[in-house]
C-alpha cells in the first residue's frame, strides 16, 4: 500500500523553526521527485520546494534562503527544515512524490506561525 505520512507540524512563534518529515512506504522513493506544497485558507495549493532523485533542489521565491529540503533514501523519508518562520507561512503542508505517471500525496500537516 502506497503511503506518504507527514509529521512535524505545529504552532510556532514568528522567527521560530520547524522540521517537517515525510515518510514513504509501498514504493521505491529513491526514483521519485519529492516536493512540499502548502495551502493556506482561501488560497490555492502552491509549490514550496522540490528535490529530484538526483538531489537537485528548487524553492519558491517566498521561502528561498529560509527553508531547506532534503531526503534520506535509506530511511525513505523527505524533510523540510523551516527557519525564520513568518505568519504568512501558516498553511497545511503536503508532501508529494512523483515519477512519470505516478503521483502520490500525503494527508497534510498543519503549520501555524503566530505569537
N, C-alpha and C positions, 0 to 999 in steps of 0.2 A: 504494500500500500504506500503510495507516494504521499509524503507529508513534509511540510515546512512549518516549523514551530518557532515563532518569535518569542523572545523574553528580554527583560531588562528595562522595560518602560517604567514610568512612574512620574512622581511630582518632584520637580527640582526648581530651585531659585534661579533667577537670571544670573548668568555668569557661571553657572554650575556645569557639571558634566554627567553624562550617562553613557553606558556602553550597551548597545543592543546586540543580541545574538540571534542567529537563525540556524536552527538545527535541521538538517535534511535527512530524510530516510526514504527508502524504497526506490532509489535511483542513484546512478553514479554521478555525484555532484561535480566531480573533477572536470568533466567535459562541458559544464554549463556556465553561462554567464550569470553571475549573481547581482541583483540590483536591490536597492532600497527605494521605495516610494513612500510618499506621505499624502494624507488627505486631511485638510482642516475642514471644520464645519462650514458648509455652504460653498466650498471650493472644489475644484476638480483635483483628482489624484495627479501628483507631479513626481517626476523622477528626481531623486536626491543624489544618488551615487551609484556607480556601476563598476564591477570588476570582472574582467573577462577570464576565461580559462587560462590565458597566458599572463594573468596578473596586471593587465593594463587597466588603469583606473580613470574614471571621469567623474566630475562633480558638477552640480548645478552652481550657477554664479552665487546664489544666496547662501551656500554652505561652504564654498571653496575657502580653504585655509582654516576652517573650524572643525570640519568633520573628516574622518578618515575611514575608508572602507578597507576591509581586509578579509582574508579567507584562510582557513586551515583545512585542506582537503583530507588530511589524515583523520581529523575529528569530524569531517562532514559538516562543517559549521562556517557560516559567514558572520562578520561583525561590522558594526558601525559605531565607531567612537565619536561621540559628540561633545565638543568642548565649547566654552563661551556661549552657552545656550541663551537664546533670546525668546521673549514671549511669542514672537511670530513663528517660532519653531514648533509651537503647540500643534499637535496633529496625531492621527493614528498612523503609525509607521508599519509598512508592509514589506515583507521580503518576497522577492521573485527570483525564480530560477528558469532560465530559458535556453533552449538549444534547438535549432531547426524548427520543427512544428510543435515541439513540447514547450509548455508554458505553465509553470506551477506557481501558486500563491499561498502565502501563509494567511492566518486569520487576523493578523494585525496586533500591535501593542500600542497602548496609549502613552504618549509623552505630553506632559503638561508642564509648561515653564511659567511660573508665577511666584510672586512674593507674598 
